[in-house]
Amino acid sequence: MENPLLTESQLPYGAPQFDKIRTEHYLPAFKQAIKEAQDEIDAITSCPDAPTFENTIEALEFSGKKLNNISAIFYNILEADADEKMQAIAEEVSPLMTQHSMYVSLNEALFARIKAVWEQRESLGLEKDQLRLLEKTYREFELSGANLSAEDKKLYSEYEEQLSLLSLKFGRNALAATNAWKLELTDSTDLSGLPDYVKDMGASTAAELGKQGWVFDLSYPSYSAFMQFSDRSDLRKKCYMAYNSKAYGGEYDNSEVCIQIADLRLKVANLLGFKTYADYALVERMAKNVTAVHKLLDDLMKPSLPKAKEELAEVLSYAQSCGYTEKALQPWDFSYWSEKYKASKYDLSDELLKPYFQLDSCIDAVFGLATRLYGLQFTPRPDIPGYNKDVKVYDVSDADGKHLALFYADFFPRATKRGGAWMTSFREQSIQNGVEYRPFVSIVTNFSKPTATAPSLLTHYELTTFLHEFGHSIHGMVAQGRYPSLTGTNVARDFVELPSQIMENWGYEPEYLNTFARHYQTGETIPAEYISRIVDSKNYLSAYLQVRQLHFGYLDLAWHDRTSPVHEDIHTLEMNALSKYETLPFVEGTCISTAFSHIFSGGYAAGYYSYKWAEVLEADAFSAFEEKGIFSREVADSFIENVLTKGSTEDEAVLYRRFRGHDPQPEALLRKLGISSNK
C-alpha cells in the first residue's frame, strides 16, 4: 500500500495529501525519511572534495527535505487534531527524531567540514544571505554541542532526549487536564447573566457529549464567556480554580515536569559554557543578553504597576457601588466586574459588538486589508484537502496573479485541538536547483462555532487575535529567499512578533472597521458611536494587562535565568518571582507554570519577554503608518520590502532600522498604552 507521506503529491503546488494520510502512515514514513536524511548527511561527510559552501553548507541546508515535510504535517496535526493514537506515535517518534538531530548536530566529520568553510569565510566571496546561512549553521552546531568532548556529547544527547520526552509529557498533561474538567448545569437559574450565545454554546457542548442541560469547559471561548457574564460568583470561582490549577496536582500533575525541564535546560547550558539557560537561549535573539531583557521588563513594569493598581481600584470601587461586599477584588470576580465596568464606562460589551463581527465578514475584511496594503489576493480552493473538515484552503497570489502560498484556515475548537491561537507552516519558502517552492501557511484558532441560532460571531478581542495570527501568516506567505531556514517567520524569536502585533492596530482604526463591521441580521453598519467607544476603550486596563504579560516574562526568567537547580517547590518559586508585582490577590491552590505551555512545550523558554520586545517594535513601526496614513502604500511597500519578505537573510536590527530609520524605544509603547513613564 502506498504511503502518501512518502509519495510525491499530485495536488496543486504539491500540497499535502491530507485526504489520503492515515494515522498508521506516520511511523513507517518517519523511519524511512530519517534513514534517507541520514544517507544525505553521510553523502556530505564522505564527499572526496574539499569542503565548500555548496557541497557542505548548502547541501546540509537542503538535506532531510522529506523528513521536514513529514515532521511539519505530523507535529502540526498533533497540536490541532490529535487523538490518543497520534499522541502515542509522538512518544515513539520523539526519541527517533532526537537521535537523528544528534546524528547531525554531533557529527564530527560534518562539523569538521562546516568549520573548514567557516574558517575561510572571508575569502569565499559569499553573498549576504550565504554568509548569514554559514554563520547561522556554524553557531547552531556550536550551540548544539559540536565543540564538546566525546563524553560531554554523550551527556548532551541524553539531556536533549529527556527534554524532548518531558516537553511532550508536559503538553499531554496540560491538554488532558483541560479536557478532564467540565461544569455541568441542569437548572436554568444557574445561567443567570449569560447572554443567549453563551447559553447556546453550553447547550451545544452538552448535546455533543450526550448530556442534558448546559456544559461549560476550559476551552478559552467557553471559559472566558462564562467568567465575564455569569452572575454566580460561586460558579465563577469553581471555573477559576479549575482553569488556574490545570495540571497542578492530581492525575495530570506537571509540577515535577516543570522542575525537571528547568534543571535539564540548566545542565545543557552549563555543558555549553553558559551560566544560565537564558544566556544560552538569547545568543540568537535581538536582545543578545539577559541584562537587556531584565532592563526591558523593569523599564515597562516601573510605570505600569502603580497605574495597574489604580485601574483595579477603579473596578473595585465600581463593583462596591453595585453592592459587591469584598474589600479586595477576588480573581474570579475580576472578569465579571471589569466587563460590567467597561460596559458602564464605555457603554460597550462583547455582547453589543459581536453581532457586527460575523466570522465570514471578518475573513473577507482581514484578506481585504492584506489586499489593500500588499496587493495580496485570496481564492478559495475547495479542491485542495485540509486535515479536518473544518479547515478551509485558499490560494494566495500577488497583485500580478503570481502564486505566493497556500493558506489553511482552521477556526473552531474541538477536543483534539489545544487551546489558544497560532500560525504555523507545512512548508517553508525556498529555491532549490533553480526550482522555487512556495510556502503552505496555516492559522489555527478557537473561535466560537456557529450554533443553531447564529453564525460564528467574534468578540473584538478575537478579531484582533485573527489580525495578529494573520500578520504571522503574511510574513510566511510573502517570503523571498533561497534558504528555508532564513525565510518567512524563521527570524529571531523577539522579532517574529513584529509582523503579527503590528496588524492588531487596524482593529482599532475607524477607517478600517467601517469597511466591514455590519450587523449579521440587519446588515446595519456598526454605529460610529460604537467605533468611537472601541477606540476610547482601547487602553481600558492597559496597565493591568501589561503587568500581567510582564508577570509571565518574569516567571519565565525565574525558571531560566538561574545558576543553580530548582530546590524550592513550584509554589515558592512563583511567589518569589511575582509577589512584589501582585495586583489581584494570590489564591492558594493555583499555579501558572504547570500549564505555561509557551515556555515548557512551545519554544518560548527564556523568550516570553519577546512579546513585549515586539510590542515596542510595533508601536514604533505603526507610528510610520499613522504619520503617512493607515493604508499608505509607501509605508506598506517599505515594510514588505525591508521586513516581511526578508526573513532573517540579514540581522533583524539592521532590517528594522532600514524600514524605520532608527532604533525603537520603550517610550513608544508606553505612549501608545497611555502609561506615563515618568511615574
C-alpha positions in Angstrom: 0.0 0.0 0.0 1.4 3.4 -1.0 2.3 5.8 1.8 1.0 9.3 0.9 3.7 10.8 3.2 6.4 9.2 1.1 5.0 9.6 -2.4 5.1 12.8 -4.4 1.8 14.7 -4.1 0.0 15.3 -7.4 -2.1 18.0 -5.8 -1.7 21.6 -6.9 1.7 23.0 -5.8 2.5 19.6 -4.2 0.1 20.3 -1.3 -0.1 17.7 1.5 -2.3 14.7 0.7 -4.4 15.1 3.8 -7.3 13.2 2.2 -5.1 10.1 2.0 -2.9 10.3 5.1 -3.9 7.9 7.9 -2.5 7.6 11.4 -0.8 4.3 10.6 1.3 6.0 7.8 3.3 8.2 10.2 5.7 5.8 11.9 6.9 4.0 8.8 7.2 7.3 7.0 9.3 8.8 9.8 11.6 5.7 9.9 12.2 5.8 6.1 12.6 9.6 5.9 15.1 9.6 8.9 17.1 6.9 7.0 17.1 8.9 3.8 18.1 12.1 5.7 21.0 10.3 7.4 22.1 9.0 4.0 22.2 12.6 2.7 24.3 13.6 5.7 26.7 10.7 5.0 27.0 11.8 1.4 28.2 15.2 2.6 30.7 13.8 5.1 32.1 11.2 2.6 32.4 13.7 -0.2 36.0 13.4 -1.5 36.2 17.1 -2.5 37.5 19.8 -0.2 34.7 21.4 1.8 33.0 24.3 0.0 29.9 26.4 0.7 27.9 24.5 -2.0 29.0 20.9 -1.1 28.7 21.4 2.7 26.6 24.3 3.9 24.1 24.4 1.0 23.9 20.6 0.8 23.2 20.4 4.6 20.5 23.2 4.3 18.6 21.2 1.7 19.1 17.8 3.3 16.2 15.9 5.0 13.6 17.7 2.9 11.2 14.7 3.1 11.7 14.4 6.8 11.0 18.1 7.3 7.7 17.8 5.3 6.6 14.7 7.3 7.5 16.4 10.6 5.7 19.6 9.7 2.5 17.6 8.9 2.7 15.4 11.9 3.6 17.9 14.6 1.1 20.5 13.3 -1.7 18.0 13.4 -0.6 16.8 16.8 -1.4 20.4 18.0 -4.6 20.8 16.0 -6.3 17.4 15.7 -4.6 14.9 17.9 -6.2 11.7 19.1 -4.7 9.3 21.6 -3.1 7.2 18.7 -1.3 10.3 17.4 -0.1 11.1 21.0 1.2 7.5 21.3 3.1 7.8 17.9 4.6 11.1 19.1 6.1 9.3 22.1 7.6 6.7 19.8 8.8 9.2 17.2 10.2 11.7 19.7 13.3 9.7 20.6 13.9 8.8 16.9 13.8 12.5 16.0 16.1 13.4 18.9 18.6 10.7 17.9 18.5 11.9 14.3 19.0 15.5 15.4 22.0 14.3 17.5 23.3 12.3 14.5 23.5 15.6 12.6 24.5 18.1 15.4 27.1 15.9 17.0 28.5 14.5 13.7 32.2 15.3 14.0 33.0 14.7 10.3 30.2 17.1 9.3 31.2 19.7 11.8 34.8 19.5 10.6 33.7 20.4 7.1 31.4 23.2 8.4 34.3 24.6 10.5 36.7 24.4 7.5 34.2 26.5 5.4 33.7 28.9 8.4 37.4 29.5 8.8 37.8 30.6 5.2 34.6 32.6 5.0 36.4 35.9 4.3 37.9 34.6 1.1 34.9 32.8 -0.4 33.2 35.8 -2.0 29.9 34.8 -0.4 26.7 36.8 -0.9 25.0 38.3 2.1 22.4 35.5 2.6 25.1 32.9 2.1 27.3 34.4 4.7 24.3 34.6 7.0 23.5 30.9 6.4 27.1 30.0 7.1 27.2 32.0 10.4 23.8 30.5 11.5 24.9 27.0 10.6 28.2 27.2 12.4 26.6 28.8 15.5 23.8 26.3 15.6 26.3 23.4 15.7 28.4 25.2 18.3 25.3 25.7 20.5 24.3 22.1 19.9 27.5 20.7 21.4 29.7 20.2 18.3 32.8 21.5 20.1 32.2 19.2 23.2 34.3 16.3 24.2 33.0 12.8 23.3 32.0 12.3 26.9 30.1 15.6 27.1 28.5 15.0 23.7 27.0 11.8 25.1 25.7 13.7 28.1 24.3 16.4 25.8 22.4 13.8 23.8 20.9 12.2 26.9 19.7 15.6 28.2 18.1 16.6 24.9 16.4 13.2 24.6 15.0 13.5 28.1 13.9 17.1 27.4 12.0 16.2 24.2 10.1 13.5 26.1 9.4 15.8 29.1 8.1 18.5 26.8 5.7 16.1 25.2 4.6 14.9 28.6 4.0 18.5 29.7 1.8 19.2 26.7 -0.1 16.0 27.0 -0.8 16.6 30.7 -1.9 20.2 30.1 -4.3 19.1 27.3 -5.7 16.2 29.3 -6.2 18.4 32.4 -8.0 20.9 30.2 -10.3 18.3 28.7 -10.9 16.5 32.0 -12.9 19.3 33.7 -16.5 20.3 32.9 -19.1 22.4 34.6 -22.4 20.7 34.1 -25.6 22.7 34.7 -29.1 21.4 34.6 -31.0 24.2 36.3 -31.7 27.2 34.1 -31.4 29.5 37.1 -27.7 28.7 37.2 -27.4 30.5 33.8 -28.2 33.9 35.3 -26.4 36.7 33.4 -25.3 34.6 30.5 -26.2 36.0 27.0 -28.1 33.8 24.6 -25.0 32.9 22.6 -23.2 31.7 25.7 -26.2 29.6 26.7 -26.3 28.2 23.1 -22.6 27.4 23.4 -23.2 25.5 26.6 -26.2 23.6 25.2 -24.2 22.7 22.0 -21.3 21.3 24.2 -23.8 19.3 26.3 -25.5 17.9 23.2 -22.1 16.8 21.7 -21.4 15.0 25.0 -24.9 13.4 25.0 -25.8 15.3 28.2 -28.9 17.3 29.3 -28.7 21.0 30.1 -25.6 23.0 29.6 -21.9 22.2 29.8 -19.0 24.7 30.1 -15.4 23.7 29.8 -11.9 25.2 30.0 -11.6 25.9 26.2 -11.0 29.7 26.0 -14.3 30.8 24.3 -16.3 28.8 26.9 -14.3 29.8 30.0 -13.8 33.5 29.2 -17.5 34.0 28.3 -18.7 32.3 31.5 -16.3 34.3 33.7 -17.3 37.6 32.1 -21.1 37.1 32.2 -22.2 34.6 34.8 -23.9 36.3 37.8 -22.9 33.4 40.0 -19.7 34.2 41.9 -19.7 30.6 43.3 -19.7 29.1 39.9 -17.1 31.5 38.6 -14.9 30.5 41.5 -15.2 26.9 40.5 -14.2 27.7 36.9 -11.4 30.0 38.0 -9.9 27.3 40.3 -10.1 24.7 37.6 -8.6 26.9 34.9 -5.8 28.2 37.2 -4.8 24.8 38.6 -4.6 22.9 35.4 -2.1 20.1 35.7 -1.3 21.2 39.3 -1.6 18.1 41.4 -3.9 15.3 40.6 -3.7 12.8 37.8 -2.1 15.1 35.3 0.4 16.9 37.6 3.1 18.9 35.8 4.8 20.2 38.9 7.8 17.9 38.8 7.9 18.0 35.0 8.5 21.8 35.1 11.3 21.4 37.6 12.9 18.5 35.6 12.7 20.6 32.4 14.3 23.6 34.0 17.1 21.6 35.7 17.9 19.8 32.4 18.0 23.0 30.5 20.4 24.4 33.0 22.6 21.3 32.6 22.6 21.8 28.8 23.5 25.5 29.2 26.4 24.7 31.6 27.7 22.0 29.4 27.9 24.5 26.5 29.7 27.1 28.7 26.8 29.3 29.7 26.0 30.3 33.3 22.2 30.1 32.8 19.8 28.7 30.2 18.7 32.3 29.4 22.3 33.2 28.5 22.3 30.3 26.1 18.9 31.0 24.6 19.5 34.7 24.0 22.6 34.3 21.8 20.4 34.1 18.7 17.9 36.8 19.7 17.8 40.6 19.1 18.1 41.2 22.9 21.5 39.3 22.8 21.7 39.1 26.6 19.6 38.7 29.8 20.6 42.1 31.1 18.8 43.7 28.2 15.7 41.5 28.9 15.6 42.5 32.6 16.0 46.1 31.6 13.1 46.0 29.2 10.8 44.3 31.7 11.8 46.7 34.5 11.5 49.8 32.3 7.9 48.8 31.4 7.0 47.5 34.9 8.0 50.6 36.8 5.4 53.0 35.4 2.9 50.2 34.7 2.4 48.7 38.2 1.2 51.8 40.0 -1.2 52.6 37.1 -2.4 49.0 37.1 -3.3 49.3 40.8 -5.2 52.5 40.1 -7.1 50.7 37.3 -8.1 47.8 39.7 -9.1 50.2 42.4 -11.5 51.9 39.9 -13.0 48.5 39.0 -13.4 47.6 42.7 -15.0 51.0 43.5 -17.5 50.4 40.7 -18.2 46.9 41.9 -18.8 48.1 45.5 -21.1 50.8 44.3 -23.2 47.9 42.7 -23.3 46.0 46.1 -20.0 44.0 45.9 -19.1 43.3 49.5 -15.4 42.1 49.3 -12.7 44.5 50.4 -10.4 43.4 47.5 -11.4 42.3 44.1 -11.2 38.5 44.0 -9.6 37.0 40.9 -12.8 35.0 39.9 -14.8 38.3 40.1 -12.4 40.3 38.1 -13.5 39.5 34.5 -17.2 39.8 35.6 -16.8 43.3 37.2 -14.3 44.6 34.7 -16.6 43.7 31.9 -19.6 45.4 33.7 -17.5 48.5 34.5 -16.3 48.6 30.9 -19.9 48.3 29.6 -20.9 51.1 32.1 -17.9 53.4 31.4 -17.9 53.0 27.6 -21.4 51.5 27.2 -19.6 48.7 25.4 -19.6 45.0 25.8 -18.7 41.9 23.8 -22.5 41.2 23.6 -23.1 44.6 22.0 -20.3 44.2 19.4 -20.3 40.5 18.5 -23.3 40.8 16.1 -21.2 43.2 13.9 -18.2 40.8 13.7 -19.5 37.8 11.8 -16.6 35.5 11.1 -17.3 35.3 7.4 -17.2 39.1 7.0 -14.1 39.3 9.2 -12.4 36.8 6.9 -13.2 39.0 3.9 -12.0 42.1 5.8 -8.7 40.6 7.0 -8.0 39.3 3.5 -9.1 42.7 2.2 -6.6 44.5 4.4 -3.8 42.4 3.0 -5.0 43.2 -0.5 -5.1 47.0 0.2 -1.7 47.1 1.9 0.3 44.5 0.0 -1.8 43.6 -3.1 -2.4 40.0 -1.9 -5.3 38.1 -3.5 -7.1 35.1 -1.9 -9.0 32.4 -3.9 -10.9 29.5 -2.1 -9.6 26.1 -3.2 -12.2 23.5 -2.1 -10.4 21.0 -4.4 -7.4 21.0 -2.1 -8.0 18.9 1.1 -7.5 20.2 4.6 -6.6 17.9 7.6 -10.0 18.3 9.1 -13.5 19.0 7.7 -13.4 22.5 9.4 -10.2 23.5 7.5 -10.6 25.9 4.5 -7.9 26.2 1.9 -7.1 29.4 -0.1 -4.7 30.1 -2.9 -2.7 33.3 -2.2 -1.3 35.3 -5.1 0.3 38.7 -5.5 -1.2 41.8 -7.4 0.0 40.3 -10.7 -1.7 37.0 -10.1 1.6 35.1 -9.3 1.1 32.3 -6.8 2.6 33.0 -3.4 1.3 30.4 -1.0 -1.5 28.1 0.1 -3.3 29.2 3.2 -5.1 26.8 5.6 -7.6 28.3 8.0 -8.7 26.2 11.0 -11.0 28.4 13.1 -13.1 26.2 15.5 -12.4 24.4 18.8 -12.5 20.6 19.1 -11.4 18.2 21.8 -8.4 17.2 19.7 -7.1 20.8 19.4 -5.1 22.6 22.1 -6.3 26.0 23.3 -5.2 29.4 22.0 -4.4 30.6 18.5 -1.3 30.2 16.4 0.2 30.4 13.0 2.3 27.5 11.5 3.7 26.2 8.2 3.5 22.9 6.4 6.3 24.0 4.0 8.7 26.9 4.1 9.6 29.0 1.0 12.9 28.1 -0.7 14.7 27.8 -4.0 16.5 24.6 -4.8 18.2 23.7 -8.0 16.5 26.6 -9.7 13.0 25.5 -8.6 11.1 27.7 -6.2 8.9 26.1 -3.5 6.2 28.4 -2.2 5.0 28.1 1.4 2.0 26.3 2.9 0.9 28.5 5.8 -1.8 27.9 8.4 -3.6 29.6 11.2 -5.3 27.7 14.0 -7.8 29.4 16.4 -10.6 28.5 18.8 -13.4 30.9 17.7 -17.0 30.0 18.7 -18.7 27.7 16.3 -21.9 28.6 14.6 -24.9 27.5 16.6 -28.4 26.5 15.6 -29.5 30.1 16.0 -26.5 32.2 15.0 -23.4 32.2 12.7 -19.9 32.3 14.2 -19.5 35.7 15.8 -16.2 37.1 17.1 -15.6 39.3 20.1 -13.5 42.4 19.2 -10.6 40.7 21.0 -10.9 37.7 18.8 -10.9 40.0 15.7 -7.5 41.4 16.9 -6.3 37.8 17.5 -7.3 36.9 13.9 -5.4 40.0 12.7 -2.4 39.0 14.9 -2.1 35.4 13.5 -2.7 36.7 10.0 0.2 39.0 10.4 2.4 36.0 11.0 0.8 34.3 8.0 1.7 37.2 5.7 5.3 37.0 7.0 5.3 33.4 5.8 3.3 33.9 2.6 5.4 36.7 1.0 8.8 35.2 1.9 11.6 35.7 -0.7 14.9 33.9 -0.3 16.9 30.8 -1.2 17.3 29.1 2.1 14.3 27.8 4.1 16.0 28.4 7.5 16.4 32.1 6.6 12.9 32.7 5.1 9.5 33.7 6.4 9.0 33.5 10.1 12.4 31.9 10.7 13.7 35.0 12.4 14.9 35.9 15.9 12.3 34.9 18.5 12.0 38.5 19.7 11.5 39.9 16.1 8.9 37.3 15.0 6.0 39.0 16.8 6.5 42.3 15.0 4.6 41.4 11.8 1.8 39.9 13.9 1.4 42.6 16.5 1.5 45.5 14.1 -1.6 44.0 12.4 -3.7 44.3 15.6 -3.6 48.1 15.3 -6.0 48.1 12.3 -8.6 46.5 14.6 -8.9 49.9 16.3 -9.0 52.1 13.2 -12.4 53.6 12.4 -11.4 53.9 8.7 -10.9 50.1 8.6 -13.7 48.9 10.8 -16.2 50.9 8.8 -15.4 48.8 5.7 -16.8 45.6 7.1 -18.5 45.7 10.5 -22.2 45.1 9.8 -24.9 43.5 11.9 -25.3 39.9 10.8 -29.2 40.1 11.0 -30.0 43.6 9.8 -27.0 44.5 7.6 -26.7 47.8 9.6 -23.2 49.3 9.5 -21.6 49.4 13.0 -22.7 52.8 14.5 -20.0 55.5 14.6 -20.6 55.8 18.3 -19.7 52.1 18.9 -16.4 52.6 17.0 -15.5 55.7 19.0 -16.2 53.7 22.1 -13.9 50.8 20.9 -11.2 53.4 20.3 -11.8 55.1 23.6 -11.7 51.8 25.4 -8.6 50.6 23.6 -6.5 51.3 26.7 -9.0 50.1 29.2 -7.0 48.2 31.8 -3.9 48.6 29.6 -1.5 48.9 32.6 -3.1 45.9 34.3 -2.9 43.8 31.1 0.7 44.9 30.6 1.7 43.9 34.2 0.0 40.5 33.5 2.2 40.0 30.5 5.3 41.2 32.3 4.4 38.7 35.1 4.8 35.9 32.5 8.1 37.4 31.4 9.5 37.5 35.0 8.2 34.0 35.7 9.9 32.7 32.5 13.2 34.2 33.8 12.7 32.7 37.3 12.8 29.3 35.6 15.6 30.0 33.1 17.8 32.8 34.5 19.2 30.7 37.4 22.6 29.4 38.0 21.6 26.5 40.2 18.9 23.7 40.0 15.4 24.3 41.4 15.5 23.4 45.1 12.3 25.2 46.1 8.8 23.9 45.3 6.9 25.4 42.4 4.6 27.5 44.6 7.6 29.1 46.3 9.3 29.8 43.0 6.3 31.5 41.7 5.8 33.6 44.8 9.4 34.7 44.8 9.2 35.7 41.2 5.8 37.5 41.3 4.7 38.6 44.7 6.2 42.1 44.5 4.3 42.7 41.3 1.0 41.4 42.7 -2.2 43.1 41.5 -5.0 40.7 42.3 -4.7 38.6 45.5 -3.0 35.2 45.1 -5.3 32.2 45.6 -4.0 29.1 47.3 -4.1 26.1 45.1 -3.5 27.9 41.8 -0.4 27.7 39.7 0.7 29.4 36.4 3.7 27.3 35.5 2.0 23.8 35.2 0.0 25.0 32.2 2.5 27.6 30.9 2.9 25.8 27.6 4.7 28.6 25.9 7.9 28.1 27.9 7.6 24.3 28.7 6.4 22.9 25.4 6.1 25.8 23.0 9.6 27.1 22.2 9.4 30.3 24.3 11.8 29.3 27.1 13.7 32.4 28.1 11.7 34.1 25.3 8.4 35.2 26.7 9.7 38.7 27.0 9.8 38.8 23.2 6.1 39.6 23.0 6.8 42.9 24.8 10.0 43.4 22.9 8.0 43.1 19.7 5.3 45.4 21.1 7.9 48.1 21.5 9.0 47.5 17.9 5.4 47.5 16.5 4.4 50.6 18.5 7.3 52.4 16.8 6.7 50.8 13.4 2.9 51.5 13.3 3.6 55.2 14.0 5.0 55.3 10.5 1.6 54.4 9.1 0.0 56.9 11.5 2.3 59.6 10.1 1.6 58.8 6.4 -1.9 57.2 6.5 -3.0 53.8 7.8 -3.4 52.4 4.2 -0.2 54.1 2.9 1.2 52.0 0.1 4.5 53.9 0.5 4.9 52.7 4.1 3.4 49.2 3.3 5.9 48.8 0.4 8.8 49.7 2.7 7.5 47.3 5.4 7.1 44.4 3.0 10.4 45.1 1.2 12.6 45.6 4.3 10.9 43.4 6.9 8.3 40.9 5.6 10.0 39.4 2.6 13.5 39.4 4.1 13.1 36.7 6.8 16.5 36.7 8.6 18.6 37.0 5.5 20.2 39.9 7.3 20.5 40.9 11.0 17.0 41.9 12.2 18.1 45.1 13.9 19.6 46.2 10.5 16.3 45.4 8.7 14.3 47.3 11.3 16.5 50.4 11.1 16.3 50.3 7.3 12.5 50.4 7.5 12.1 52.9 10.3 15.4 54.9 10.2 16.1 54.5 13.9 16.1 52.0 16.8 12.8 51.5 18.7 12.4 52.9 22.2 10.1 51.5 25.1 8.6 55.0 25.3 6.7 54.4 22.1 4.8 51.6 23.7 4.2 53.5 27.0 2.8 56.4 24.9 0.5 54.0 22.9 -0.8 52.4 26.1 -1.5 55.8 27.7 1.0 55.0 30.5 3.4 57.8 31.5 7.0 56.5 32.0 7.7 59.4 34.4 6.0 58.0 37.4 
